[in-house]
Amino acid sequence: LLALRALLQRCPSVFVDTTGFAFSFPVAKYLAGCKVSAYVHYPTISTDMLTLVASRTAAYNNAAFIAASQALTRSKVAYYRLMAGLYG
């Protein structure tokens, strides 16, 4: 939504993303018709992050209340796998 709001206010010829916001590229390219360039220095979801969640370890990407709940952990792992799959 943030990318869409920005593009509706000022639509550039070239959209440069340095934040890694999820799905900003297709919004800029297909909805706003911009050329897209990016420098993203970290993955949206890494295998390390997925491993921490799946092992129910409380960490920077996994709150203690999620790690303590089997249902929340399963939901978060499914979400991470979906997002990782969408990003390839």
Salt bridges, closest charged atoms under 4 A:
none
